[in-house]
Amino acid sequence: MIVGLDNTSFEVNFAQFVNRRFCVAVGSGTSALYLALRALNVSRHCEVIVPAISWISTATAVLACGATPVYVDVLEDGNINPQAIKAAIGPRTAAVVGVNYFGQLAPWAEILEVCQSFSVPVIEDAAQSAGALLEGQRSGSFGDISTFSFNPMKVLAATGEAGAVLCDDEAIANRIRSLRYLGSSDMIESREPDLNHKVDLLQAKILDFQLELLPQKVDRRQQIAQRYRSMLETTPIDASARPLTSSSFFDFPIRTNHSHILVEYLSRQGIDARKRPSLTLTDQPALNPIGKREFPVAQAIARDTVCLPMFSSLRDEEIEAVGQHVVEFFKNVTK
Ligand SMILES: Cc1ncc(COP(=O)(O)O)c(C=O)c1O
């Protein structure tokens, strides 16, 4: 054991919050994904099924293990399509990574049904979804292994880099603890070489404090989302599909084929809306050198999505101003 690193108060409290047996805090969400894949023995000659749209890490973690990412298209909300997973599973599939994209929980019942029927393990990339709930079950409790990022942009945020891997299997948790620091669980002998993925203990302390504030931060984001949804009812935007609690609202994405001019218009009003994501993983040559390039839903999301400002510290008058400007924009654009 590395003195002081195992079973920190944050690890114990976060495992309890998510309702998992084990939490291993690590240096970043990217390290968390990589270590989860390593613990599933993902290596050269393996394929890992991942969504065509996500943050870059979802793909680079697979590539860093020497494995091949097999991209599949997503549903209209940006989450991996369970039927596309089914079609992509083959003899070399070593794992599937599902991402709770924009903070919205993926269709876990269907994903797990497909993967269990092929005995393929599932990693839940919950980097964006801390605090979200689906029928009483917390984000991070769905995959065989789940991973989080706590970088300062996240809903549960440290002041620097941090992440975590959670699971219920003691052998996997112990392996990740060992891989977290040079493949050595006693700081003497390295049993399987790896790099330094340790969490900064100061960040773990900060996260322990931030965890207490998480439910109220997520509540506030859900209130903001509710207000945006009702203000957007008079526009062509359909932003109200899923139950509020099933998202942490890391982002509040809306889709329009006027995305570029909407961002420019809002920027002129002093509103920091973002054209995000702007590229699918499959349209990045470094991440998809020779693979299939047609992923119509993911590509439409990358082309049409604008994320409205979403912070728990947004004031009511700021939320109203954003909503009114978006409504105004669509009045003008549809004239
Ligand atoms: C979906 C997703 N996966 C993984 C990561 C990687 O996390 P980190 O930046 O902590 O390495 C992020 C963070 O940006 C993310 O959004």
PDBQT file of the ligand as one rigid body, heavy atoms in Angstrom, charges set to zero:
ROOT
HETATM    1  C1  LIG A 401     -16.306  12.405 -21.406  1.00  0.00    +0.000 C 
HETATM    2  C2  LIG A 401     -14.947  12.688 -20.839  1.00  0.00    +0.000 A 
HETATM    3  N1  LIG A 401     -14.087  11.669 -20.661  1.00  0.00    +0.000 NA
HETATM    4  C3  LIG A 401     -12.861  11.869 -20.157  1.00  0.00    +0.000 A 
HETATM    5  C4  LIG A 401     -12.428  13.125 -19.798  1.00  0.00    +0.000 A 
HETATM    6  C5  LIG A 401     -11.010  13.293 -19.325  1.00  0.00    +0.000 C 
HETATM    7  O1  LIG A 401     -10.869  13.904 -18.095  1.00  0.00    +0.000 OA
HETATM    8  P1  LIG A 401      -9.547  14.729 -17.696  1.00  0.00    +0.000 P 
HETATM    9  O2  LIG A 401      -9.599  16.036 -18.393  1.00  0.00    +0.000 OA
HETATM   10  O3  LIG A 401      -9.680  14.839 -16.203  1.00  0.00    +0.000 OA
HETATM   11  O4  LIG A 401      -8.383  13.909 -18.076  1.00  0.00    +0.000 OA
HETATM   12  C6  LIG A 401     -13.290  14.211 -19.921  1.00  0.00    +0.000 A 
HETATM   13  C7  LIG A 401     -12.859  15.553 -19.496  1.00  0.00    +0.000 C 
HETATM   14  O5  LIG A 401     -12.678  16.495 -20.106  1.00  0.00    +0.000 OA
HETATM   15  C8  LIG A 401     -14.581  14.007 -20.483  1.00  0.00    +0.000 A 
HETATM   16  O6  LIG A 401     -15.425  15.014 -20.669  1.00  0.00    +0.000 OA
ENDROOT
TORSDOF 0
